[in-house]
Amino acid sequence: MFKERIKTFILLSLVFISVFLTRRLWIQMPYEIFPLFEKEEALSANYLFTDMIKPNKYLLNFNEKNHTIFYNDDNNNLWTSTRSTLADIFYSKGINTEIISAEEYLTYNKNKSIVFYFPEKFSTDILARSLDVMKPNNITEKMPNVDSIYFYLGREEPYVVFSEGNQHLKVYDPNMDVENIKSKLKSIEEKDYTFYYPIRETLNANSDAYITYRMSKGMPSVYVQNEFNTDNIEEIRSIAEIFFKQGIDYIREIVEDNGSIIYVYNQKVLKINQNGLLEYFSPLEGLVKERNLYISLNTASEFLSNHIGVPKDLYLSNIEEIESEENFGYRLTFKYRIRGIPVILGKNIAEDFIQIDVFNKYIRNYKRFIRKDMNIEPFNMLEDNRILSAFDIINMNYQLLQKEYIQNNELTGKNIDSEGLKEKILSSIEDISLAYLDPCTNKEKDQLIGVWLLKVESTIYAFDIYDGNLIFSKNNN
């Protein structure tokens, strides 16, 4: 009897160890997300809360003169290598902190370092929890929110800076180990990369954005297709079965005149539009009087895992507090990249690629419009010198930017300072980055358009990277 108990104990121990190691594997490899529509793989995989919180841009500072920007971490694993160090910092009881000024922080990019920029301001406590630190130290109290994290990687004692806007908290930890990150940065520095320069220094403007003067690499020609084949009724029905966890015979099916299909089961509604947009609604099963972001993020990650699957390189881009019939929740918006480059929608098919309304443990609304890379001519790049630099784009479109700035700020001939106007316009550029614009014109073999995105105050402009023409603009007011 005693031997049998020992065997049972050992067996249970092995099961727990296996579960633990599986979870750690996903934390170390968050980007290897399962393929879409491979149902057996999709339903057995898990999109973890830790996968949601990740940067959308990486500024690599090699020295005072050499900088570059990445939008993706697949090839270098900079963020994944840094997360264990961040977790140790949140755990540590021996940290020293100090508030530094915005002026002092501006000088830090002259040192060997990496800055991780997030698309959304995150609660520092949520960031710590995404790293499996449930009881972090007082960093979360001194810097409640964070939109970027700076890692100093020079010869002196390493440190980290947590930032939100112009607020900066410098953190020292005597046990901080950054040798692995230093090694990765050195390896990147030895390769070919595009040089980025701060607008603040090169164009004498009060902007933290970085621009290029010459592109060292091209952008691949990418063709996409709708995630769902709306002309294949069996495929669409299989999606309904996944959402409702019922055979199609138990689900009501309604085909609209425009070809869209609606499925209804127990007050839950799934609609798949002909253009590829999926919409899902489920009534709340209970009252939610107090919102909890940690619970809501975990609910969303579980829902994404168990309903069709997660696109590769998906990331959380916006968190908005919402209210519905005296219930309190969050609207989570997700974007994704194709071949390491962020994608934006060129048509008003949906507000963004994935949007979830979550009320703690309940999902109320879900919208999804995803396009898959068809991998056609994956190495077909136009000549590097045909791609315009960020400086070219600004220079070619300065008159447009000036006209818009004057209109938006209601300036007239009497109150326009011609000498200072250019500096004000350049200072209004908050960000400039590469992206693919999806024109959303065809269900399949739709070619993405390479663009430079300029964020100027409340407006986002998309300029073609080959001819510099404005092809898209959006006001976020």
C-alpha positions as CSV (number, residue, x, y, z in Angstrom):
1,M,0.0,0.0,0.0
2,F,2.8,2.4,0.9
3,K,4.6,1.7,-2.4
4,E,1.4,2.4,-4.3
5,R,1.1,5.7,-2.6
6,I,4.7,6.6,-3.4
7,K,4.1,5.7,-7.1
8,T,0.9,7.8,-7.1
9,F,2.8,10.8,-5.6
10,I,5.6,10.5,-8.1
11,L,3.1,10.3,-11.0
12,L,1.3,13.4,-9.8
13,S,4.6,15.3,-9.3
14,L,5.6,14.5,-12.9
15,V,2.2,15.8,-14.1
16,F,2.6,19.1,-12.2
17,I,6.2,19.5,-13.4
18,S,5.1,18.9,-17.0
19,V,2.3,21.5,-16.7
20,F,4.8,24.0,-15.2
21,L,7.4,23.5,-17.8
22,T,4.8,23.8,-20.6
23,R,3.8,27.1,-19.3
24,R,7.4,28.3,-19.0
25,L,8.0,27.2,-22.6
26,W,5.2,29.4,-23.8
27,I,6.6,32.3,-21.7
28,Q,10.0,31.8,-23.4
29,M,8.5,31.4,-26.9
30,P,5.4,33.7,-27.2
31,Y,5.7,34.2,-30.9
32,E,5.3,30.6,-32.0
33,I,1.6,30.8,-32.2
34,F,-0.4,28.0,-33.8
35,P,-1.5,28.3,-37.5
36,L,-5.0,29.4,-38.2
37,F,-7.6,26.8,-39.0
38,E,-5.5,23.8,-38.0
39,K,-8.3,22.9,-35.6
40,E,-6.5,20.2,-33.7
41,E,-3.4,22.3,-33.0
42,A,-5.4,25.5,-32.4
43,L,-7.6,24.0,-29.7
44,S,-4.7,22.4,-27.9
45,A,-2.5,25.5,-27.8
46,N,-2.9,28.4,-25.4
47,Y,-2.5,32.1,-26.0
48,L,-1.3,33.4,-22.6
49,F,-1.8,36.8,-21.0
50,T,2.0,37.2,-21.1
51,D,1.8,37.2,-24.9
52,M,-0.4,40.3,-25.0
53,I,2.0,42.7,-23.3
54,K,4.8,43.3,-25.7
55,P,6.4,46.3,-27.4
56,N,5.5,47.4,-30.9
57,K,8.8,49.3,-31.5
58,Y,12.4,48.9,-30.4
59,L,15.0,51.7,-30.5
60,L,18.5,50.4,-30.5
61,N,21.2,52.9,-29.5
62,F,24.7,51.7,-30.3
63,N,26.4,55.1,-29.5
64,E,25.7,58.8,-29.8
65,K,25.6,58.7,-33.6
66,N,24.3,55.2,-34.5
67,H,20.7,54.2,-33.9
68,T,18.2,51.9,-35.5
69,I,14.6,50.9,-35.0
70,F,13.0,47.5,-35.2
71,Y,9.3,46.7,-35.2
72,N,9.5,43.0,-34.6
73,D,11.5,40.7,-32.3
74,D,11.4,37.4,-34.1
75,N,15.0,37.3,-35.3
76,N,16.8,38.6,-32.2
77,N,14.5,37.9,-29.2
78,L,15.4,41.1,-27.5
79,W,12.2,41.4,-25.6
80,T,12.0,37.7,-24.6
81,S,15.6,37.8,-23.4
82,T,14.9,40.9,-21.4
83,R,11.7,39.7,-19.6
84,S,13.5,37.5,-17.1
85,T,15.7,40.5,-16.1
86,L,12.6,42.6,-15.8
87,A,10.9,40.0,-13.6
88,D,14.0,39.9,-11.4
89,I,13.8,43.7,-11.0
90,F,10.1,43.5,-10.0
91,Y,11.0,40.8,-7.5
92,S,14.1,42.4,-6.0
93,K,14.0,43.9,-2.5
94,G,17.4,45.6,-3.0
95,I,16.5,48.1,-5.7
96,N,17.4,51.8,-5.6
97,T,15.2,54.3,-7.5
98,E,15.3,57.9,-8.4
99,I,13.0,60.3,-10.4
100,I,14.9,61.9,-13.3
101,S,13.9,64.9,-15.4
102,A,12.8,64.7,-19.0
103,E,15.9,66.8,-19.9
104,E,18.2,64.3,-18.3
105,Y,16.4,61.4,-19.9
106,L,16.8,62.9,-23.4
107,T,20.6,62.4,-23.1
108,Y,20.4,58.7,-22.4
109,N,19.9,57.6,-26.0
110,K,23.5,58.7,-26.6
111,N,24.6,55.7,-24.6
112,K,24.6,52.0,-25.6
113,S,21.0,51.0,-24.8
114,I,17.7,49.6,-25.9
115,V,14.3,51.3,-25.5
116,F,11.1,49.2,-25.7
117,Y,8.1,51.2,-26.7
118,F,4.6,49.9,-26.0
119,P,1.6,50.8,-28.2
120,E,-0.5,51.4,-25.1
121,K,0.1,52.8,-21.7
122,F,0.0,49.8,-19.4
123,S,-0.4,49.5,-15.6
124,T,3.0,48.6,-14.2
125,D,1.3,46.1,-11.9
126,I,-0.2,44.4,-15.0
127,L,3.2,44.4,-16.7
128,A,4.7,42.7,-13.6
129,R,1.9,40.1,-13.5
130,S,2.4,39.4,-17.2
131,L,6.0,38.4,-16.1
132,D,4.5,36.1,-13.5
133,V,5.4,38.5,-10.6
134,M,2.2,38.5,-8.5
135,K,3.6,40.6,-5.7
136,P,6.0,43.2,-7.2
137,N,8.0,45.7,-5.2
138,N,7.3,49.4,-4.9
139,I,8.1,50.2,-8.5
140,T,4.4,49.8,-9.2
141,E,3.6,52.5,-6.7
142,K,6.3,55.0,-7.8
143,M,5.5,54.5,-11.5
144,P,1.9,53.3,-11.7
145,N,1.8,53.3,-15.6
146,V,4.5,52.7,-18.2
147,D,4.7,53.3,-22.0
148,S,8.4,52.6,-22.5
149,I,11.3,50.8,-20.8
150,Y,14.9,51.8,-21.2
151,F,17.8,49.4,-20.6
152,Y,21.3,50.9,-20.2
153,L,23.9,48.5,-21.7
154,G,27.1,50.5,-21.4
155,R,30.2,49.8,-19.4
156,E,29.0,51.3,-16.2
157,E,26.6,49.8,-13.7
158,P,23.4,48.8,-15.6
159,Y,20.0,50.4,-14.9
160,V,16.5,50.5,-16.2
161,V,14.2,53.5,-16.7
162,F,10.4,53.1,-16.6
163,S,8.7,55.9,-18.4
164,E,5.2,57.4,-18.9
165,G,5.3,60.5,-21.1
166,N,7.7,62.9,-19.4
167,Q,7.8,61.0,-16.1
168,H,10.8,58.8,-15.7
169,L,11.8,56.4,-12.9
170,K,15.4,55.2,-12.9
171,V,16.0,51.8,-11.2
172,Y,19.2,50.2,-10.1
173,D,19.6,46.6,-9.0
174,P,23.0,45.3,-7.9
175,N,22.1,41.9,-9.1
176,M,20.9,42.9,-12.6
177,D,22.4,40.7,-15.3
178,V,22.3,42.2,-18.8
179,E,25.2,40.3,-20.4
180,N,23.0,38.3,-22.7
181,I,21.2,41.4,-23.9
182,K,24.6,43.2,-24.4
183,S,25.7,40.2,-26.6
184,K,22.6,40.4,-28.7
185,L,23.0,44.2,-29.2
186,K,26.6,43.7,-30.2
187,S,25.6,41.1,-32.8
188,I,23.0,43.4,-34.3
189,E,25.5,46.2,-34.5
190,E,27.9,44.1,-36.6
191,K,25.2,43.5,-39.2
192,D,23.7,45.8,-41.9
193,Y,20.9,48.0,-40.6
194,T,19.2,51.3,-41.4
195,F,20.5,54.3,-39.5
196,Y,17.9,56.4,-37.7
197,Y,18.6,60.0,-36.4
198,P,16.7,62.0,-33.8
199,I,14.6,64.8,-35.3
200,R,15.4,66.9,-32.3
201,E,19.1,67.1,-33.4
202,T,18.9,66.7,-37.2
203,L,16.0,69.1,-37.9
204,N,16.2,71.2,-34.7
205,A,12.7,70.5,-33.7
206,N,11.2,69.5,-30.3
207,S,10.2,66.0,-31.3
208,D,11.3,62.6,-29.9
209,A,10.8,60.9,-33.2
210,Y,13.6,59.3,-35.3
211,I,14.0,59.6,-39.0
212,T,16.0,57.9,-41.8
213,Y,18.0,59.6,-44.6
214,R,18.6,56.4,-46.5
215,M,17.1,52.9,-46.4
216,S,19.4,49.9,-46.3
217,K,16.8,47.3,-47.0
218,G,13.6,47.0,-49.1
219,M,10.2,45.8,-48.1
220,P,8.8,42.5,-49.5
221,S,5.9,42.4,-51.8
222,V,3.1,40.8,-49.8
223,Y,-0.2,39.4,-51.0
224,V,-3.0,38.6,-48.5
225,Q,-6.3,36.8,-48.5
226,N,-9.3,36.8,-46.2
227,E,-8.9,34.5,-43.2
228,F,-12.3,32.9,-43.9
229,N,-13.4,31.6,-47.2
230,T,-17.0,32.9,-47.1
231,D,-17.9,31.0,-50.2
232,N,-17.2,27.7,-48.5
233,I,-20.3,26.9,-46.4
234,E,-18.7,23.9,-44.7
235,E,-15.8,26.0,-43.5
236,I,-18.2,28.7,-42.1
237,R,-20.3,26.1,-40.4
238,S,-17.2,24.6,-38.7
239,I,-16.5,28.1,-37.3
240,A,-20.0,28.3,-35.8
241,E,-19.5,24.8,-34.2
242,I,-16.3,26.1,-32.6
243,F,-18.0,29.2,-31.2
244,F,-21.0,27.4,-29.8
245,K,-19.4,24.0,-29.1
246,Q,-22.4,22.4,-30.7
247,G,-23.0,20.4,-33.9
248,I,-24.4,22.5,-36.8
249,D,-27.8,20.7,-36.5
250,Y,-28.4,22.4,-33.2
251,I,-27.6,25.9,-34.4
252,R,-30.0,28.1,-36.2
253,E,-28.6,29.4,-39.6
254,I,-29.8,32.5,-41.4
255,V,-28.5,33.5,-44.8
256,E,-29.0,37.2,-45.7
257,D,-29.5,38.6,-49.2
258,N,-26.0,40.1,-49.3
259,G,-24.5,36.6,-48.6
260,S,-23.7,37.2,-44.9
261,I,-24.5,34.3,-42.6
262,I,-25.9,34.5,-39.1
263,Y,-25.9,31.7,-36.5
264,V,-27.9,31.8,-33.3
265,Y,-27.7,29.5,-30.3
266,N,-29.0,30.2,-26.8
267,Q,-29.2,34.0,-27.3
268,K,-25.6,34.0,-28.6
269,V,-25.2,35.4,-32.1
270,L,-22.4,34.8,-34.7
271,K,-22.3,36.7,-38.0
272,I,-19.8,36.2,-40.7
273,N,-20.0,38.9,-43.3
274,Q,-19.2,38.4,-47.0
275,N,-16.2,40.8,-46.7
276,G,-14.6,38.5,-44.1
277,L,-15.6,40.3,-40.9
278,L,-16.6,38.1,-38.0
279,E,-18.9,39.5,-35.3
280,Y,-19.9,37.6,-32.2
281,F,-22.3,38.7,-29.4
282,S,-23.1,37.0,-26.1
283,P,-25.3,38.3,-23.3
284,L,-23.6,38.8,-19.9
285,E,-24.3,35.9,-17.6
286,G,-24.0,38.0,-14.5
287,L,-23.6,41.5,-13.2
288,V,-20.1,43.1,-13.2
289,K,-20.1,46.0,-10.9
290,E,-16.3,46.4,-10.6
291,R,-13.9,46.0,-13.6
292,N,-10.7,44.0,-13.1
293,L,-8.1,44.3,-15.9
294,Y,-6.0,41.3,-14.9
295,I,-9.1,39.0,-14.9
296,S,-10.3,40.5,-18.2
297,L,-7.0,40.0,-19.9
298,N,-6.8,36.4,-18.9
299,T,-10.4,35.9,-20.1
300,A,-9.6,37.5,-23.4
301,S,-6.5,35.3,-23.9
302,E,-8.5,32.1,-23.1
303,F,-11.3,33.2,-25.5
304,L,-8.8,33.9,-28.3
305,S,-7.2,30.5,-27.8
306,N,-10.4,28.6,-27.9
307,H,-12.1,30.4,-30.8
308,I,-10.4,29.7,-34.1
309,G,-6.9,30.7,-32.9
310,V,-4.5,33.6,-32.7
311,P,-2.7,35.2,-35.7
312,K,1.0,35.1,-35.5
313,D,2.5,38.3,-34.1
314,L,-0.7,39.6,-32.6
315,Y,-0.3,42.3,-29.9
316,L,-2.5,44.4,-27.7
317,S,-2.6,48.0,-29.0
318,N,-5.3,49.7,-26.9
319,I,-7.3,49.4,-23.7
320,E,-10.5,51.4,-23.2
321,E,-12.8,51.4,-20.2
322,I,-16.4,50.7,-21.2
323,E,-19.8,50.5,-19.5
324,S,-22.9,48.6,-20.6
325,E,-26.2,48.5,-18.7
326,E,-24.4,49.3,-15.4
327,N,-21.7,46.6,-16.1
328,F,-18.1,47.7,-16.2
329,G,-15.5,46.3,-18.5
330,Y,-12.8,46.9,-21.1
331,R,-12.6,47.1,-24.9
332,L,-9.4,45.5,-26.0
333,T,-8.0,46.2,-29.4
334,F,-5.4,44.1,-31.1
335,K,-3.1,44.7,-34.1
336,Y,-0.7,42.3,-35.8
337,R,2.3,42.3,-38.1
338,I,3.1,40.5,-41.3
339,R,6.8,39.7,-41.9
340,G,7.7,41.8,-39.0
341,I,5.9,45.0,-40.2
342,P,2.7,46.4,-38.6
343,V,-0.4,46.3,-40.7
344,I,-3.1,49.0,-40.8
345,L,-6.6,48.9,-42.4
346,G,-7.1,51.0,-45.5
347,K,-11.0,50.7,-45.4
348,N,-13.6,51.2,-42.7
349,I,-14.5,47.5,-42.6
350,A,-13.8,47.3,-38.9
351,E,-12.3,49.6,-36.2
352,D,-9.3,47.3,-36.1
353,F,-8.3,43.7,-36.7
354,I,-9.5,42.3,-33.4
355,Q,-11.7,44.0,-30.8
356,I,-13.0,42.3,-27.7
357,D,-15.5,43.7,-25.1
358,V,-14.7,41.8,-21.9
359,F,-16.3,42.2,-18.5
360,N,-14.0,40.3,-16.1
361,K,-14.8,36.7,-16.9
362,Y,-17.5,37.4,-19.6
363,I,-17.0,38.2,-23.3
364,R,-19.9,40.3,-24.6
365,N,-18.7,41.4,-28.1
366,Y,-16.0,40.2,-30.4
367,K,-15.0,41.4,-33.9
368,R,-12.3,40.0,-36.0
369,F,-11.0,40.8,-39.5
370,I,-7.7,39.0,-40.2
371,R,-5.9,38.7,-43.5
372,K,-3.4,35.9,-44.1
373,D,-0.1,36.2,-45.9
374,M,-0.3,34.1,-49.1
375,N,3.5,33.9,-49.3
376,I,3.6,34.7,-53.0
377,E,6.9,35.9,-54.2
378,P,8.3,36.2,-50.7
379,F,11.7,37.5,-51.8
380,N,10.5,39.9,-54.4
381,M,11.8,43.3,-53.2
382,L,12.1,46.4,-55.3
383,E,15.5,48.1,-55.4
384,D,16.6,49.6,-52.1
385,N,17.2,53.0,-53.6
386,R,13.5,53.2,-54.7
387,I,12.3,53.3,-51.2
388,L,12.0,56.8,-49.9
389,S,13.4,57.6,-46.5
390,A,11.4,59.3,-43.7
391,F,13.3,62.5,-44.4
392,D,12.2,62.3,-48.1
393,I,8.6,61.8,-47.0
394,I,8.6,64.9,-44.7
395,N,10.4,67.0,-47.3
396,M,8.0,66.0,-50.2
397,N,4.9,66.6,-48.1
398,Y,5.9,69.6,-46.0
399,Q,3.4,71.9,-47.8
400,L,0.5,69.4,-46.9
401,L,1.7,69.2,-43.3
402,Q,1.9,73.0,-43.1
403,K,-1.6,73.5,-44.6
404,E,-3.1,71.0,-42.2
405,Y,-1.3,72.4,-39.2
406,I,-2.5,76.0,-40.0
407,Q,-6.1,74.7,-40.4
408,N,-6.0,72.5,-37.3
409,N,-4.6,75.3,-35.1
410,E,-6.8,78.0,-36.7
411,L,-3.9,80.2,-37.6
412,T,-4.3,83.3,-39.8
413,G,-1.9,85.6,-41.6
414,K,-1.8,87.9,-38.6
415,N,-0.8,85.3,-36.0
416,I,1.5,83.2,-38.1
417,D,5.2,83.5,-37.2
418,S,6.8,82.4,-40.5
419,E,10.2,81.9,-38.9
420,G,9.0,79.7,-36.1
421,L,6.2,77.9,-38.1
422,K,8.5,75.2,-39.6
423,E,9.9,74.3,-36.2
424,K,6.4,74.1,-34.7
425,I,5.3,71.8,-37.6
426,L,8.3,69.5,-37.3
427,S,7.8,69.5,-33.5
428,S,4.2,68.3,-34.0
429,I,5.5,65.0,-35.5
430,E,5.1,62.6,-32.7
431,D,6.1,59.4,-34.5
432,I,7.1,58.1,-37.9
433,S,7.3,54.4,-38.7
434,L,7.0,51.8,-41.5
435,A,3.9,49.8,-42.0
436,Y,1.8,47.9,-44.5
437,L,-1.5,49.3,-45.5
438,D,-4.2,46.7,-46.4
439,P,-6.4,48.2,-49.2
440,C,-9.1,45.6,-48.5
441,T,-10.2,45.5,-52.1
442,N,-10.1,41.8,-52.8
443,K,-10.9,38.6,-50.9
444,E,-7.6,37.1,-52.0
445,K,-4.4,38.2,-53.7
446,D,-4.7,41.7,-52.4
447,Q,-1.3,43.4,-52.4
448,L,-0.3,45.3,-49.3
449,I,1.1,48.8,-49.8
450,G,4.3,49.8,-48.0
451,V,3.8,53.2,-46.3
452,W,5.5,55.6,-43.9
453,L,3.1,56.4,-41.1
454,L,3.3,60.0,-39.7
455,K,1.5,60.7,-36.5
456,V,1.0,64.5,-36.3
457,E,-1.0,65.6,-33.2
458,S,-4.3,63.8,-33.6
459,T,-3.9,62.8,-37.3
460,I,-2.2,59.8,-38.8
461,Y,-1.0,60.1,-42.4
462,A,0.1,57.1,-44.6
463,F,2.5,58.0,-47.5
464,D,3.5,55.5,-50.2
465,I,7.1,54.5,-49.6
466,Y,7.9,54.5,-53.4
467,D,6.3,57.8,-54.6
468,G,5.6,59.6,-51.4
469,N,1.9,60.2,-52.2
470,L,-0.6,60.5,-49.5
471,I,-2.9,57.4,-49.7
472,F,-4.6,57.4,-46.3
473,S,-5.3,59.7,-43.4
474,K,-7.3,59.3,-40.2
475,N,-8.2,61.8,-37.5
476,N,-8.3,60.1,-34.0
477,N,-10.4,62.9,-32.4
